[in-house]
């Protein structure tokens, strides 16, 4: 843990209490330059170049492993009160970098598993100080038994130099549990603006395009968890847009888990619309189109079916910095390769099926 301690101090933090290096996870109490205290639960692993036979020559990884109990899943500690912040990262000694993943997406986890990443992303982090990217996760090729509560959503990885360790702590306090694209945006804002201080506009206000008061009003109107904040904001902006579309009336938001986000009336017919955020890949924007968890004994329940709603609205803010949308009929989305009557979980915003014009999609549905 010497690298972690050195990074905290180099970034301006003061160690109040240090962990026992022989017992994981590693618990710190630190003081920020502002005088605020942070209590940390650190799941730290060694990151290095992956030199195994048959692996790509540019691949690096950190291995998730403590002890020798490889026969069961392990739950990471996540403080429900958020008073303690869980950190989940690899320490790359050769490159003097930290590489982090969202602990919420990695609980439960199997010892020993690994998180892989490419050398180009690490070199970009060395150059810029902070760099984030998306990592695809898949059930394919898994030898271990898959639990329903496991997540296989696209995740966000971030690599950073030691001077950003306090920024990383604040990043995880605000972004743990968010979708990959939201985590990347919040991370970039925090790395640019630094640890929030009194009187300074919060990075979330900048990233979401809302004042603190407006953001609280949006969040106060829903029963969904704060971890879905950016998805909820995308829904909010979509609702505002729907009110302006010619021919659309009776716009009704649905604040429930399961049903789509909106119902609308158009030419005396009702339509259901699901809103999803697009990832940060500008070259080939993609919606990670699956649910976080599966129902017990039914892995295909992770995926959506075309019968659940008629239109998918893809929020493009992650790639355009504007609250704008592309629309597609679910009837034109690709089917899932293995789950009957389900839609593919890899939805790319490309081809003639996608349009900026919602009326065009509505008209095509008759």
Buried (B, 14 or more C-beta within 10 A) or exposed (E): BEBBBEBBBBBBBEBEEBBEEEEBBBBBBBBBEEEEEBBBBBBBBEBBBBEEEEEEEBBBBBBBBBEEEEEEBBEBEBEEEEEBBBBBBBBBEEBEBBBBBBBBBBBEBBBEBBBBBBBEBBBBBBEEBBBBBBBEBEEEEEEEEEEEEBBBBBBBBBBBBBEBBBBBBBBBBBBBBBBBBBBBBBBBBBBEBBBBEEEEEBBBBBBBBBEEEBBEEBBEEBEBEEBBBBBBBBBBBBBEBBEEBEEBEEBEBBEEEEEBBBBBBBEEEEBBBBBBBBBBBEEEBBBBBBBBBBEEEEBBBBBBBBEEBBBBBBBBBBBEEEBBBBBBBBEBBEBBEEBEEBBBBBBBBEEEBBBEEBBEBBEEBE
